[in-house]
Amino acid sequence: MLWLKNFAYTLVVPCTVAIYVPWVLVGEQAANSGIWLFLAAVLVVLGGAVYSWCLWDFATLGQGTPAPFDPPTHLVVQGPYHYTRNPMYVAVMTFIFGWIVLFPSTPLLLYGLSVGLCIHLLVLLYEEPHLKKVFGTSYEEYRTHVRRWIPIISIIRKATNSTKDQLPQS
């Protein structure tokens, strides 16, 4: 049943935001080709793969869904959550950015920026306070070690810290 709920939520919310609305905004606009097509495909595949991985982790490790009305019962900090606190949102924005690369247009760019702003406000005003309330010090500790948005900064910081740990102490 949990997998069915995850699939249904994904069809209704992320697929609408990342696929249906951009498709409607693009209309009959011609797509870019060449390297731009390749880059767009990489972004779309990467966004879809990361979202799928997060969905798997929510169901198996968290025992829940991304839906606010049926959230995970366990704090998920593995997989993509090891590098960014919001990899599902990063994945959706990566997918939308793939659309923007493939079909560059002002309406699509404004849509992407609007979605990004809405996601950021949702995280700041609802999700982070809610997670702090539900998971307490576990979430607070997680917040101190993992960045909210940009995974590359967490990856570099973790690599730097592990290198320091391996250096001989004098």
PyMOL commands that set and color helices and strands:
alter all, ss='L'
color gray80, all
select helices_A, chain A and resi 2-12+14-26+35-60+79-82+87-102+106-135+137-145+151-166
alter helices_A, ss='H'
color red, helices_A
deselect
rebuild
show_as cartoon
